[in-house]
């Protein structure tokens, strides 16, 4: 019966056409939910655009008595903090939804083996979490304040909302605020969800079991009332670490405190996980695993992407490159008037001039706002030619020098970091030479034991003839003296 059963072909629950339909449906579902995340990010952006005007009009009136608070709690800061909090709440809510959605889509896919199931679920869950956690950070780092036009010709969202601009100091501080709120809030929420909830559930189950029982409950029954670890118990631990690894590496140039916070969180979480697994959950069933599955290429992809994102944050989000270009090129002749390299006049060089008479009626400010002035310069931070120039309001030579320097910096930094990475990977092997030698010796000893056992059986049956065979075989397989 066993032989006939093993000779049967594997049962496939659907045809090749059905498999293609399922894969197409699952791919469409994943794209739909990813677009839903993008829509939530756009909703937060619209909130920023609409609330900034409200804070600008009312915030200064309520805190006018306290200059210390007014100095730091600007409309831009208030908008950034509230938007980050709303974004964090949306992220946490969508996480709970996407965990169920990813499992449903993977179950509908009908993977062939448990390994295929885990790899498919890992890929889907990471895609959801990646877009959910990092999309708002990518928007602030690379899109906010980059496409705003100039006075008299601003860029509008949906034909109604004027595109967001960065703070006069840049978007780096806002990106740091967003990262601090998301990383800190995520760590607190995960610890509450992983430790507090199982503890409360176990208290309720023990209380209910004690109320029904009139005798002393044995230990094994108490352990049975603990929370089951589930087949995806370690999956969420891996997911949490990979998302944290992404925060630490992708935006470390903006939030250098992130690795330290991650280290403190992991030192705390090691103890919490140990307490949780030994007291709040049933004993885990050990399973063999060849490797960590799809998590390895995901972490390698994050590491490669982190080099690009940090290079672009330094180049496009911070003011490092414009400052260096001014210091080495535009502070001295032929572009500057200083005799030596200096940072004097840098702020003045980043401000462009705009003629107030060129305002369009739709965007023209009230007359009392600018008084008797004919030009606008105080809040116009850009590298453009002044009015009256033959290329007025177009980007000037300083702008193109800065763009060239930024692109060159990205290329050089990427190549240097990748070169160092590959050199270190080549120097430090995955398996040390000592371990390889031990593995070879274990294989040799195993083969020798198997060979000797076979020879013992042969010797028992063949007697003296076996002695001669053993001597010949030993002389053949005996290792040579060094």
Secondary structure, 3 states (H helix, E strand, C coil): CHHHHHCCCCCCCCCHHHHHHHHHHHHHHHHHHHHHHHHHHHHHHHHHHHHHHHHHHHHHHHCCCCHHHHHHCCHHHHHHHHHHHHHHHHHHHHHHHHHHHHHHHHHHHCCCCHHHHHHHHHHHHHHHHHHHHHHHHHHHHHCCCCCCEECCEECEECCCEECCCCCCCCCHHHHHHHHHHHHHHHHHHHHHHHHHHHHHHHHHHHHHHHHHCCCCCCHHHHHHCCECCCCCHHHHHHHHHHHHHHHHHHCCCCCCCHHHHHHHHHHHHHHHHHHHHHHCECCCCCCCCCCCCCHHHHHHHHHHHHHHHHHHHHHHHCCHHHHHHHHHHHCECCCCCECCCCCCCHHHHCECCEEHHHCCCCCCCCHHHHCCCCEECCCCECCECCCCCCCCCCECHHHHHHHHHHHHHHHHHHHHHHHHHHHHHHHCCCCCHHHHHHHHHHHHHHHHHHHHHHHHHHHHHHCHHHHHHHHHHHHHHCCCCC
